[in-house]
Amino acid sequence: MTPMSSAGAIAAIVTAMAAVLAVGGGYVQFVLKRSLLPSVEFDVDFEMHHSGSTQLIGEVSCVIKNLGSSMLIVTNVKCRIRYPPGRG
């Protein structure tokens, strides 16, 4: 093997290793990270303000947080609240 051909072989090996590392890093960044880690967190909280003899008054708060690298835009937020009959 001549020195020129061995240098070419080494360059090809280094290039192949760099390509494998780039593909592996891209897979972790764009596939595993987005599928394993949540991108959005929903928090629902209820706080009681007043409890009378026939009525309960409280506040429901809903918080949506972006956690991941992709951004969620919430455009149509709806809330349905149910309470058991005969209470309050």
Residue, then its C-alpha position, 0 to 999 in steps of 0.5 A: m500500500t502506498p502512503m497516498s492510498s493509506a491516507g485515502a483509506i483513513a480519510a474514508i474511514v473518518t468520513a464514514m464515522a462522522a456520517v454515522l455520528a451525525v445520523g445517530g445525533g439527528y435520530v436522538q434529537f428529532v425522533l427519540k427526544r420528541s417521542l419520549l419527552p413530553s412537549v406540552e404539560f397540562d395543569v388543572d387546579f380547583e380552588m374552593h372559594h365559598s361553601g354555603s348551605t346550598q351552593l359551592i363556589g370555586e375556581v377552575s384554572c387550566v394552565i398549558k406549558n410548552l416544555g419541548s423544543s416544538m411549539l404548541i399554539v392553542t387556539n380553541v380552549k374548551c372546558r366542561i365541568r361536571y359535578p355529581p347531582g345532589r351535591g351543592 
